[in-house]
């Protein structure tokens, strides 16, 4: 039954792939607007729409814990967007966010000279712009460029060794960039300006909606159809706004780190989610991963950068 619902919803949210030379993002924009309308309708009245929260949410929970009347900008905070109890805990933690020291470490890395005398400033002159401009489609390379890949390319170009792409220094630097973008009130604005970029978007969309692994799940079953539903004691976050708050500080990651460093890149989170689907995730610098993030970022176009942020 869930498979049929997933296929039906995917068809409703995403129409057929059609483009013309004058408007390369026409289909992507249709997809984005449909997704916004879907989530706003779902959370307009959770109790009335109880069938979309089936099977685990009780009427009492839908009436007293799930927020109603959510609009586009509200969805930038994951499941804290709609959970009253979750939002209370979130607001308390945000009073003294545990990631602040790692943002400072990221700023120090940005300022630190390489062995050749240059620094990240030469690759990313404006940290607030670095925090919002990725991912983008590089028309020269005909490939999606992500911030994680760009940081490592900067290191290698300056005679330094590339960093691990999931946590540590790369997450700290990205946190500094994200905080700079948030302070500057930057807004996600992914552009599709060529046939090649549109094709990259479509491949990312296909990856998101394709069932994979031995569990035969896709991303949409949890984060489109399943958004707001509970798995065990956790509510599933909505797809809309998922990229706004990375790198993210997860309490789960911090608990397993000797330095209490819970920061992780978007690639780290996506790899973990894909593993949970019962499949092997693509490499973080692969075309599949980059185009998946490109698609996801486009779907949050118009939202303010909200990272770094906290999640369980």
Secondary structure as a PSIPRED ss2 file (coil, helix, strand):
# PSIPRED VFORMAT (PSIPRED V4.0)

   1 X C   1.000  0.000  0.000
   2 X H   0.000  1.000  0.000
   3 X H   0.000  1.000  0.000
   4 X H   0.000  1.000  0.000
   5 X H   0.000  1.000  0.000
   6 X H   0.000  1.000  0.000
   7 X H   0.000  1.000  0.000
   8 X H   0.000  1.000  0.000
   9 X H   0.000  1.000  0.000
  10 X H   0.000  1.000  0.000
  11 X H   0.000  1.000  0.000
  12 X H   0.000  1.000  0.000
  13 X H   0.000  1.000  0.000
  14 X C   1.000  0.000  0.000
  15 X C   1.000  0.000  0.000
  16 X C   1.000  0.000  0.000
  17 X C   1.000  0.000  0.000
  18 X C   1.000  0.000  0.000
  19 X C   1.000  0.000  0.000
  20 X E   0.000  0.000  1.000
  21 X C   1.000  0.000  0.000
  22 X C   1.000  0.000  0.000
  23 X E   0.000  0.000  1.000
  24 X C   1.000  0.000  0.000
  25 X C   1.000  0.000  0.000
  26 X H   0.000  1.000  0.000
  27 X H   0.000  1.000  0.000
  28 X H   0.000  1.000  0.000
  29 X H   0.000  1.000  0.000
  30 X H   0.000  1.000  0.000
  31 X H   0.000  1.000  0.000
  32 X H   0.000  1.000  0.000
  33 X H   0.000  1.000  0.000
  34 X H   0.000  1.000  0.000
  35 X H   0.000  1.000  0.000
  36 X H   0.000  1.000  0.000
  37 X H   0.000  1.000  0.000
  38 X H   0.000  1.000  0.000
  39 X H   0.000  1.000  0.000
  40 X H   0.000  1.000  0.000
  41 X H   0.000  1.000  0.000
  42 X H   0.000  1.000  0.000
  43 X C   1.000  0.000  0.000
  44 X C   1.000  0.000  0.000
  45 X C   1.000  0.000  0.000
  46 X C   1.000  0.000  0.000
  47 X C   1.000  0.000  0.000
  48 X C   1.000  0.000  0.000
  49 X C   1.000  0.000  0.000
  50 X H   0.000  1.000  0.000
  51 X H   0.000  1.000  0.000
  52 X H   0.000  1.000  0.000
  53 X H   0.000  1.000  0.000
  54 X C   1.000  0.000  0.000
  55 X C   1.000  0.000  0.000
  56 X C   1.000  0.000  0.000
  57 X C   1.000  0.000  0.000
  58 X C   1.000  0.000  0.000
  59 X H   0.000  1.000  0.000
  60 X H   0.000  1.000  0.000
  61 X H   0.000  1.000  0.000
  62 X H   0.000  1.000  0.000
  63 X H   0.000  1.000  0.000
  64 X H   0.000  1.000  0.000
  65 X C   1.000  0.000  0.000
  66 X E   0.000  0.000  1.000
  67 X C   1.000  0.000  0.000
  68 X C   1.000  0.000  0.000
  69 X C   1.000  0.000  0.000
  70 X C   1.000  0.000  0.000
  71 X C   1.000  0.000  0.000
  72 X H   0.000  1.000  0.000
  73 X H   0.000  1.000  0.000
  74 X H   0.000  1.000  0.000
  75 X H   0.000  1.000  0.000
  76 X H   0.000  1.000  0.000
  77 X H   0.000  1.000  0.000
  78 X H   0.000  1.000  0.000
  79 X H   0.000  1.000  0.000
  80 X H   0.000  1.000  0.000
  81 X H   0.000  1.000  0.000
  82 X C   1.000  0.000  0.000
  83 X E   0.000  0.000  1.000
  84 X H   0.000  1.000  0.000
  85 X H   0.000  1.000  0.000
  86 X H   0.000  1.000  0.000
  87 X H   0.000  1.000  0.000
  88 X H   0.000  1.000  0.000
  89 X H   0.000  1.000  0.000
  90 X H   0.000  1.000  0.000
  91 X H   0.000  1.000  0.000
  92 X H   0.000  1.000  0.000
  93 X H   0.000  1.000  0.000
  94 X H   0.000  1.000  0.000
  95 X C   1.000  0.000  0.000
  96 X C   1.000  0.000  0.000
  97 X C   1.000  0.000  0.000
  98 X C   1.000  0.000  0.000
  99 X C   1.000  0.000  0.000
 100 X H   0.000  1.000  0.000
 101 X H   0.000  1.000  0.000
 102 X H   0.000  1.000  0.000
 103 X H   0.000  1.000  0.000
 104 X H   0.000  1.000  0.000
 105 X H   0.000  1.000  0.000
 106 X H   0.000  1.000  0.000
 107 X H   0.000  1.000  0.000
 108 X H   0.000  1.000  0.000
 109 X H   0.000  1.000  0.000
 110 X H   0.000  1.000  0.000
 111 X H   0.000  1.000  0.000
 112 X C   1.000  0.000  0.000
 113 X C   1.000  0.000  0.000
 114 X C   1.000  0.000  0.000
 115 X C   1.000  0.000  0.000
 116 X C   1.000  0.000  0.000
 117 X C   1.000  0.000  0.000
 118 X C   1.000  0.000  0.000
 119 X C   1.000  0.000  0.000
 120 X H   0.000  1.000  0.000
 121 X H   0.000  1.000  0.000
 122 X H   0.000  1.000  0.000
 123 X H   0.000  1.000  0.000
 124 X C   1.000  0.000  0.000
 125 X C   1.000  0.000  0.000
 126 X C   1.000  0.000  0.000
 127 X H   0.000  1.000  0.000
 128 X H   0.000  1.000  0.000
 129 X H   0.000  1.000  0.000
 130 X H   0.000  1.000  0.000
 131 X C   1.000  0.000  0.000
 132 X C   1.000  0.000  0.000
 133 X C   1.000  0.000  0.000
 134 X C   1.000  0.000  0.000
 135 X C   1.000  0.000  0.000
 136 X E   0.000  0.000  1.000
 137 X E   0.000  0.000  1.000
 138 X E   0.000  0.000  1.000
 139 X C   1.000  0.000  0.000
 140 X C   1.000  0.000  0.000
 141 X C   1.000  0.000  0.000
 142 X C   1.000  0.000  0.000
 143 X E   0.000  0.000  1.000
 144 X E   0.000  0.000  1.000
 145 X E   0.000  0.000  1.000
 146 X C   1.000  0.000  0.000
 147 X H   0.000  1.000  0.000
 148 X H   0.000  1.000  0.000
 149 X H   0.000  1.000  0.000
 150 X H   0.000  1.000  0.000
 151 X H   0.000  1.000  0.000
 152 X H   0.000  1.000  0.000
 153 X H   0.000  1.000  0.000
 154 X H   0.000  1.000  0.000
 155 X H   0.000  1.000  0.000
 156 X H   0.000  1.000  0.000
 157 X H   0.000  1.000  0.000
 158 X C   1.000  0.000  0.000
 159 X C   1.000  0.000  0.000
 160 X C   1.000  0.000  0.000
 161 X C   1.000  0.000  0.000
 162 X C   1.000  0.000  0.000
 163 X C   1.000  0.000  0.000
 164 X C   1.000  0.000  0.000
 165 X C   1.000  0.000  0.000
 166 X C   1.000  0.000  0.000
 167 X C   1.000  0.000  0.000
 168 X C   1.000  0.000  0.000
 169 X H   0.000  1.000  0.000
 170 X H   0.000  1.000  0.000
 171 X H   0.000  1.000  0.000
 172 X H   0.000  1.000  0.000
 173 X H   0.000  1.000  0.000
 174 X H   0.000  1.000  0.000
 175 X H   0.000  1.000  0.000
 176 X H   0.000  1.000  0.000
 177 X H   0.000  1.000  0.000
 178 X H   0.000  1.000  0.000
 179 X H   0.000  1.000  0.000
 180 X H   0.000  1.000  0.000
 181 X H   0.000  1.000  0.000
 182 X H   0.000  1.000  0.000
 183 X H   0.000  1.000  0.000
 184 X C   1.000  0.000  0.000
 185 X C   1.000  0.000  0.000
 186 X C   1.000  0.000  0.000
 187 X E   0.000  0.000  1.000
 188 X C   1.000  0.000  0.000
 189 X C   1.000  0.000  0.000
 190 X C   1.000  0.000  0.000
 191 X C   1.000  0.000  0.000
 192 X C   1.000  0.000  0.000
 193 X C   1.000  0.000  0.000
 194 X C   1.000  0.000  0.000
 195 X H   0.000  1.000  0.000
 196 X H   0.000  1.000  0.000
 197 X H   0.000  1.000  0.000
 198 X H   0.000  1.000  0.000
 199 X H   0.000  1.000  0.000
 200 X H   0.000  1.000  0.000
 201 X H   0.000  1.000  0.000
 202 X H   0.000  1.000  0.000
 203 X H   0.000  1.000  0.000
 204 X H   0.000  1.000  0.000
 205 X H   0.000  1.000  0.000
 206 X H   0.000  1.000  0.000
 207 X H   0.000  1.000  0.000
 208 X H   0.000  1.000  0.000
 209 X H   0.000  1.000  0.000
 210 X C   1.000  0.000  0.000
 211 X C   1.000  0.000  0.000
 212 X E   0.000  0.000  1.000
 213 X C   1.000  0.000  0.000
 214 X C   1.000  0.000  0.000
 215 X C   1.000  0.000  0.000
 216 X C   1.000  0.000  0.000
 217 X E   0.000  0.000  1.000
 218 X C   1.000  0.000  0.000
 219 X H   0.000  1.000  0.000
 220 X H   0.000  1.000  0.000
 221 X H   0.000  1.000  0.000
 222 X H   0.000  1.000  0.000
 223 X H   0.000  1.000  0.000
 224 X C   1.000  0.000  0.000
 225 X C   1.000  0.000  0.000
 226 X C   1.000  0.000  0.000
 227 X C   1.000  0.000  0.000
 228 X C   1.000  0.000  0.000
 229 X C   1.000  0.000  0.000
 230 X E   0.000  0.000  1.000
 231 X E   0.000  0.000  1.000
 232 X C   1.000  0.000  0.000
 233 X C   1.000  0.000  0.000
 234 X E   0.000  0.000  1.000
 235 X E   0.000  0.000  1.000
 236 X C   1.000  0.000  0.000
 237 X C   1.000  0.000  0.000
 238 X C   1.000  0.000  0.000
 239 X C   1.000  0.000  0.000
 240 X C   1.000  0.000  0.000
 241 X C   1.000  0.000  0.000
 242 X C   1.000  0.000  0.000
 243 X C   1.000  0.000  0.000
 244 X C   1.000  0.000  0.000
 245 X C   1.000  0.000  0.000
 246 X C   1.000  0.000  0.000
 247 X C   1.000  0.000  0.000
 248 X E   0.000  0.000  1.000
 249 X E   0.000  0.000  1.000
 250 X E   0.000  0.000  1.000
 251 X H   0.000  1.000  0.000
 252 X H   0.000  1.000  0.000
 253 X H   0.000  1.000  0.000
 254 X H   0.000  1.000  0.000
 255 X H   0.000  1.000  0.000
 256 X C   1.000  0.000  0.000
 257 X C   1.000  0.000  0.000
 258 X C   1.000  0.000  0.000
 259 X C   1.000  0.000  0.000
 260 X C   1.000  0.000  0.000
 261 X C   1.000  0.000  0.000
 262 X C   1.000  0.000  0.000
 263 X E   0.000  0.000  1.000
 264 X E   0.000  0.000  1.000
 265 X C   1.000  0.000  0.000
 266 X H   0.000  1.000  0.000
 267 X H   0.000  1.000  0.000
 268 X H   0.000  1.000  0.000
 269 X H   0.000  1.000  0.000
 270 X H   0.000  1.000  0.000
 271 X H   0.000  1.000  0.000
 272 X H   0.000  1.000  0.000
 273 X H   0.000  1.000  0.000
 274 X H   0.000  1.000  0.000
 275 X H   0.000  1.000  0.000
 276 X H   0.000  1.000  0.000
 277 X C   1.000  0.000  0.000
 278 X C   1.000  0.000  0.000
 279 X C   1.000  0.000  0.000
 280 X C   1.000  0.000  0.000
 281 X C   1.000  0.000  0.000
 282 X C   1.000  0.000  0.000
 283 X C   1.000  0.000  0.000
 284 X C   1.000  0.000  0.000
 285 X C   1.000  0.000  0.000
 286 X C   1.000  0.000  0.000
 287 X H   0.000  1.000  0.000
 288 X H   0.000  1.000  0.000
 289 X H   0.000  1.000  0.000
 290 X H   0.000  1.000  0.000
 291 X H   0.000  1.000  0.000
 292 X H   0.000  1.000  0.000
 293 X H   0.000  1.000  0.000
 294 X H   0.000  1.000  0.000
 295 X H   0.000  1.000  0.000
 296 X H   0.000  1.000  0.000
 297 X H   0.000  1.000  0.000
 298 X H   0.000  1.000  0.000
 299 X C   1.000  0.000  0.000
 300 X C   1.000  0.000  0.000
 301 X C   1.000  0.000  0.000
 302 X C   1.000  0.000  0.000
 303 X C   1.000  0.000  0.000
 304 X E   0.000  0.000  1.000
 305 X C   1.000  0.000  0.000
 306 X C   1.000  0.000  0.000
 307 X C   1.000  0.000  0.000
 308 X C   1.000  0.000  0.000
 309 X E   0.000  0.000  1.000
 310 X E   0.000  0.000  1.000
 311 X E   0.000  0.000  1.000
 312 X C   1.000  0.000  0.000
